């Protein structure tokens, strides 16, 4: 609550402005959010907080993918989560039709760029759009007024949904890269403005690639994890160069209870590594179309490889 003093006709008048309180969610284990369905998590560490961006399953009967907006949460300790007002909706993209599918946010030069998978309104198939904001909570707005990637730009496979699941990295030399795909994994350089491609679309040769790529770097290794098979497991590959070649390393996360899809984010925060994913484990209401975000620890071996994820109901502990 904030008080503002103003003067009106010589009298001092106290005007009370009530600020809406953002909801605090205290995670009691996995899933971390239980009052709504959350899916396709992406996470970004900024300042002393983790910002969690998710899709939002709203199918009334839980029999199909129905998603119209993206959600945003933040936490300074991985247990207490602040729910922010939804910062982005499919309606923010006037050229798009619907379907708020997987996404990722990254910051550059004080701006936050949100890459989203969404159905195009006039070009058949899924596409990738970009939104921008001045802070990680938004609100975000369409950055370019059109799609960055459309289905007619990729012709390796004859499906309309191969341009989904964007993930982005800014390398140590400042070059940004966008990875995405279904059945085929694509990648391309981004210009410094983060809203234009800076070269041709290329392909990554990965075994049994289904979808959901996530690119991250740790020490001198690049990691490209992705969903494989169906129902989906998360597997990963490693490389010394973001352009490859990539060496397949095997399963990272097994099928995530009662969900055909599996979608991950990997972050380091306050000295620990985390694996963020979704399952369909909410009793009576969960499933492949009613998914829920979970968090467990991720651990590396001395050679840089990653230990298999142990999915738990306890989740992670509060970190200082």
C-alpha angles and dihedrals in degrees: 000000000000128000122213122192118210135171120235121178091337095308124112109234124192112218115194117207115194113209116211111249117232113231117255117215117197108204114225094186133293126017091037095200119045107163093075138013116265128185146170096031124207123180136196129189113221124166110325095334143075115228113208119200119191144172118245121229111207105160104144094217098029091237102118143018108277114167127154106163143024125238132218131206132170135199138179094196108027092245107062108059126189114212111217127199111277102273099195138034133180087246088068087072105067092188093055132084106208144284116114097211131167120328146167136211127211134172127230129170093345095310127105118220121200116198112198139182111229141155114263119234099219107012112070115249141014123325141182121247132184128221127186137205140171094237136025093254093057143171089222126202133193106280100203109014092238140055120286092207126024131186093251090062093066119051104163092107129030098233130106097224104057092106100072142103103047120200125179139196134185107213125219091263091056097256113136123212131195120207124186145139155114120239087352125049113221132186139180140175118257125216117244090261087065093222102083134058115245101205141345127326109256134192130236116217105226128159117246094352112180107162145287103085117188120189123200139153131221123180105318097337131093116208125203112187123180146164115270132190125354124298080039132244122186114241131171147208132203135214141172089223130048088225092055156190090213123207115211112232104180138236120002101169129015126223106308108233119275095351126104091202128062122193126176145195123192123201142160115225130172095341099316135091122228137199112207118192143141135249136174096242105126103120118255094350106051130092144114092315096036103054133172133205120244134182129209135163122274120207132193128213121231091260092055097257117129126244116233114272116253106215111213140179090219093063121189133328128244113277124206 
